Amino acid sequence: MTANDNWQDDVASASELATIGLTPADASESALVITLLPGQYTAIVRGNNAGTGTALGRGL
């Protein structure tokens, strides 16, 4: 399981986000980079405190 609340908390993921130009404008937003092998996956996305949000998946 991978999760975060503030995208800059994970230094490696933050660096990768900066490299590919996908850094959020607000440091309190969530964002992460993970590398997966080809296959089918399920992502469960939810906002902090059961709030709403947006999920974006990008294959490179």
C-alpha positions as CSV (number, residue, x, y, z in Angstrom):
1,M,0.0,0.0,0.0
2,T,1.2,3.5,-0.8
3,A,-0.3,6.7,0.6
4,N,0.6,10.2,1.4
5,D,-1.1,13.5,2.5
6,N,1.6,16.1,1.7
7,W,3.4,15.3,-1.6
8,Q,6.7,16.6,-0.5
9,D,6.9,14.2,2.5
10,D,8.4,11.5,0.3
11,V,11.6,12.9,-1.0
12,A,12.2,10.3,-3.7
13,S,8.6,10.6,-5.1
14,A,8.8,14.5,-4.9
15,S,12.0,14.5,-6.9
16,E,10.4,12.3,-9.6
17,L,7.3,14.4,-9.7
18,A,9.5,17.5,-10.2
19,T,11.5,15.7,-12.9
20,I,8.4,14.8,-14.9
21,G,6.8,18.2,-14.3
22,L,3.8,17.1,-12.2
23,T,4.3,18.9,-8.9
24,P,1.1,20.1,-7.3
25,A,0.9,23.9,-6.6
26,D,0.0,23.4,-3.0
27,A,2.4,21.5,-0.7
28,S,-0.5,20.0,1.3
29,E,-1.8,18.2,-1.8
30,S,-1.2,14.5,-2.3
31,A,0.8,13.1,-5.2
32,L,3.1,10.2,-5.6
33,V,5.1,8.2,-8.2
34,I,5.2,4.5,-8.1
35,T,6.6,2.0,-10.6
36,L,4.5,-1.1,-11.4
37,L,5.1,-4.1,-13.5
38,P,2.6,-4.5,-16.4
39,G,-0.7,-5.9,-15.2
40,Q,-4.0,-5.0,-13.8
41,Y,-4.3,-2.9,-10.6
42,T,-6.9,-1.4,-8.5
43,A,-6.4,2.1,-7.0
44,I,-8.6,3.2,-4.1
45,V,-8.5,7.0,-3.8
46,R,-10.1,9.0,-1.1
47,G,-9.7,12.5,0.3
48,N,-8.4,13.3,3.8
49,N,-11.2,13.0,6.4
50,A,-13.4,11.3,3.8
51,G,-13.3,14.3,1.5
52,T,-13.5,14.3,-2.3
53,G,-10.6,14.7,-4.7
54,T,-9.3,13.8,-8.1
55,A,-7.1,10.9,-9.2
56,L,-4.9,10.9,-12.3
57,G,-3.0,8.0,-13.6
58,R,-0.3,8.4,-16.2
59,G,1.8,5.7,-17.9
60,L,5.3,6.6,-19.0
